[in-house]
Amino acid sequence: MSIQAINVRNQFRGKVAAIIEGPVVSEVDVETPAGIVTSVITTRSIRDLGLTLGSEVVALVKATEVSIAKL
């Protein structure tokens, strides 16, 4: 299967900089020109996608809620 189009507008191309694996979920840090984007995905997905350090990926961000705290 290949993706021909996607409606997510916030896309950040980058490379996997770090993977912190847990038994069920894991953190994936993606280094992008805009900075580090961290995603929490299932550990199974990391295996299914074949993600390793240096893998080229696209981080797709679609937020349903954004919280702001005053400093």
C-alpha positions as CSV (number, residue, x, y, z in Angstrom):
1,M,0.0,0.0,0.0
2,S,1.2,3.5,-0.8
3,I,-0.3,6.8,0.3
4,Q,-1.4,9.0,-2.7
5,A,-2.7,11.9,-0.7
6,I,-3.3,12.9,2.9
7,N,-5.3,15.7,4.6
8,V,-2.8,16.4,7.4
9,R,-1.3,19.8,6.8
10,N,1.3,19.8,9.6
11,Q,4.0,17.5,8.2
12,F,7.6,17.5,9.3
13,R,10.1,15.5,7.3
14,G,13.1,14.3,9.4
15,K,15.2,11.4,10.7
16,V,14.7,9.3,13.7
17,A,17.1,10.7,16.3
18,A,16.2,8.5,19.3
19,I,13.9,5.6,20.2
20,I,13.0,4.9,23.9
21,E,11.3,1.5,23.8
22,G,8.8,0.4,26.4
23,P,7.0,-2.9,26.7
24,V,3.8,-1.5,25.1
25,V,4.4,2.1,24.0
26,S,7.6,3.8,22.9
27,E,8.9,7.4,22.3
28,V,10.3,8.3,19.0
29,D,12.3,11.6,18.6
30,V,12.4,12.9,15.0
31,E,14.9,15.6,14.2
32,T,13.4,18.1,11.7
33,P,14.5,21.5,10.4
34,A,12.0,23.0,12.9
35,G,13.4,21.1,15.9
36,I,12.7,17.8,17.6
37,V,9.2,16.3,17.3
38,T,8.5,13.5,19.8
39,S,5.8,10.9,19.1
40,V,4.5,8.2,21.4
41,I,3.5,5.1,19.4
42,T,3.1,1.5,20.1
43,T,6.3,-0.6,20.3
44,R,4.6,-3.0,17.8
45,S,4.3,-0.1,15.3
46,I,8.1,0.6,15.7
47,R,8.7,-3.0,14.6
48,D,6.0,-3.0,11.9
49,L,7.5,0.2,10.4
50,G,11.0,-1.0,10.7
51,L,12.1,2.2,12.5
52,T,15.7,2.5,13.5
53,L,18.0,5.4,14.3
54,G,18.5,7.4,11.1
55,S,15.3,6.2,9.4
56,E,13.8,8.9,7.2
57,V,10.2,9.6,8.3
58,V,7.5,12.2,8.1
59,A,5.9,13.3,11.4
60,L,2.2,14.0,10.8
61,V,0.7,16.3,13.5
62,K,-3.1,16.7,13.8
63,A,-4.0,18.2,17.2
64,T,-7.6,18.2,18.4
65,E,-6.6,20.2,21.5
66,V,-3.8,22.6,22.2
67,S,-3.3,23.8,25.8
68,I,-1.4,27.0,26.8
69,A,0.0,27.7,30.2
70,K,1.1,31.3,31.2
71,L,4.7,31.5,32.4
